[in-house]
Amino acid sequence: METINIHAAKTQLSRLLDAVAAGEEVVIAKAGKPVARLVPIGQEPKPRQLGLLAGKIHVPENFDEPLPEEILAEFEGR
């Protein structure tokens, strides 16, 4: 994915459109901050694939219990 500032995008629009037509994404930035993304028309986002980490993550039984006082003190800067 290419990032380009607005001024350069104005002068290179044809090249950018060719790149997008070839399947690339182009991010247009203003003062270095992304503001827009050029993508080919009809390009659908990839569907999320559920269950990729099934069996790889273990959530302990006490996950939602209150934290011990000494850990809370660390978070609160006490």
trRosetta pair geometry for C-beta under 8 A, 3 or more apart (Angstrom, degrees):
i j d omega theta_ij theta_ji phi_ij phi_ji
1 24 7.1 158 -108 -177 45 84
1 25 4.6 -21 -119 78 96 102
1 26 7.2 178 -165 -91 69 25
1 27 6.1 50 160 -15 109 105
2 16 7.9 -139 85 -124 134 88
2 19 6.8 -11 19 149 140 157
2 24 6.6 30 3 160 104 130
2 25 7.7 176 29 94 66 54
2 26 5.0 -18 69 -118 97 76
2 27 7.0 -168 95 28 46 73
3 26 7.7 153 -92 -169 27 58
3 27 4.4 -22 -107 72 76 108
3 28 7.9 172 -156 -83 59 15
3 29 5.6 36 -180 -22 102 123
3 34 6.8 -81 -132 -88 115 97
4 8 4.9 -116 -179 90 103 118
4 9 5.0 130 112 -66 116 87
4 12 7.1 -97 -175 64 156 131
4 16 7.0 -115 38 -96 155 127
4 26 6.4 -15 15 -174 112 105
4 27 7.3 148 21 80 62 56
4 28 6.1 -31 73 -110 80 59
4 29 6.9 172 83 21 27 87
5 8 5.1 83 61 17 79 103
5 9 6.8 -143 98 -11 35 93
5 28 7.6 72 -161 -165 14 65
5 29 5.3 -53 -99 75 56 88
5 30 7.2 103 -152 -104 76 29
5 31 7.8 85 -134 -49 111 19
5 32 7.3 -23 -93 -64 105 45
6 9 5.4 -58 -144 36 31 115
6 10 6.5 37 157 -26 65 99
6 28 6.0 72 -87 177 64 105
6 29 7.2 -118 -31 83 72 41
6 30 5.4 25 -25 -95 123 76
6 35 7.9 -1 -65 43 109 133
7 10 5.9 -49 -157 25 31 113
7 11 7.0 12 154 -5 62 106
8 11 6.0 -64 -152 44 36 102
8 12 5.7 -3 162 11 73 120
9 12 6.3 -75 -130 57 25 88
9 13 6.4 62 163 -79 64 72
9 16 6.2 20 -142 -40 78 161
9 26 7.8 136 -117 149 110 128
9 28 5.0 15 -69 -122 162 111
10 13 6.5 -13 -155 -42 23 105
12 15 4.6 -47 -178 44 90 116
12 16 5.6 96 119 -28 89 98
13 16 5.6 -59 -145 38 31 112
13 17 6.2 31 158 -19 67 106
14 17 5.8 -55 -148 36 29 110
14 18 6.6 32 152 -20 63 104
15 18 5.7 -53 -152 34 33 113
15 19 6.5 33 150 -19 65 104
16 19 5.6 -54 -151 35 34 112
16 20 6.4 33 151 -18 66 105
16 26 5.2 80 -160 -128 103 177
16 38 6.4 74 157 61 111 164
17 20 5.5 -51 -144 38 34 111
17 21 6.2 38 154 -21 66 105
17 38 7.7 -98 -94 175 54 145
18 21 5.7 -53 -146 36 30 113
18 22 6.5 27 153 -17 63 107
19 22 5.7 -59 -152 37 31 110
19 24 4.4 -44 162 53 90 133
19 26 6.1 90 93 -56 124 120
20 23 7.8 152 -178 15 31 8
20 24 6.0 -89 -89 70 37 75
20 25 7.3 56 -116 -112 80 29
20 26 5.8 -76 -68 3 99 111
20 38 4.9 -77 -90 136 141 109
20 39 6.6 -178 -152 -146 107 14
20 40 5.5 164 161 -67 82 68
21 40 6.3 110 -112 -105 33 106
23 40 6.3 -32 -103 -21 40 138
23 43 7.9 135 -137 -98 64 132
25 37 6.0 -7 -176 -175 108 105
25 38 6.8 159 -162 79 54 59
25 39 5.3 -10 -114 -94 90 83
26 37 7.1 154 81 -159 45 55
26 38 4.3 -4 59 51 98 111
27 34 4.9 -40 178 -127 122 112
27 36 7.3 157 -158 86 53 47
27 37 5.2 -24 -102 -103 69 77
27 38 7.8 -152 -72 19 23 73
28 34 7.4 104 74 -148 39 63
28 35 6.1 -55 98 62 84 86
28 36 4.5 -4 51 63 109 97
28 37 7.5 -161 15 -79 75 27
28 38 6.8 71 -25 -22 104 99
29 32 5.6 -3 155 -153 134 12
29 33 5.8 152 -160 69 93 27
29 34 5.1 -53 -95 -86 86 43
29 35 6.3 126 -130 5 33 84
30 33 5.9 -31 66 61 69 86
30 35 4.9 27 1 -19 105 139
34 37 7.4 20 -177 -62 117 86
39 43 5.0 -112 156 56 111 138
40 43 4.5 98 68 -34 86 118
49 52 5.6 79 104 -56 102 106
51 54 4.4 -5 -165 -31 80 123
53 56 4.6 -98 -168 55 73 116
53 57 5.2 36 147 -13 120 111
59 63 5.1 -10 176 -63 94 149
60 63 5.3 148 68 -57 71 79
62 65 4.5 -35 -171 9 85 128
67 71 4.5 -103 168 84 118 122
67 72 5.1 145 90 -55 114 87
67 75 7.8 68 88 -3 162 136
68 71 5.0 86 63 10 81 103
68 72 7.1 -151 96 -5 40 90
69 72 5.6 -57 -146 39 33 113
69 73 6.2 39 155 -25 67 104
70 73 5.6 -48 -148 31 32 117
70 74 6.9 37 151 -22 61 100
71 74 5.6 -48 -155 29 37 114
71 75 6.8 35 149 -16 65 102
72 75 5.7 -55 -152 36 36 110
72 76 6.1 16 157 -4 69 114
73 76 6.0 -68 -142 50 28 100
73 78 4.1 -86 -156 67 85 109
74 77 7.8 36 -179 -69 27 29
74 78 7.8 -73 -50 48 22 73
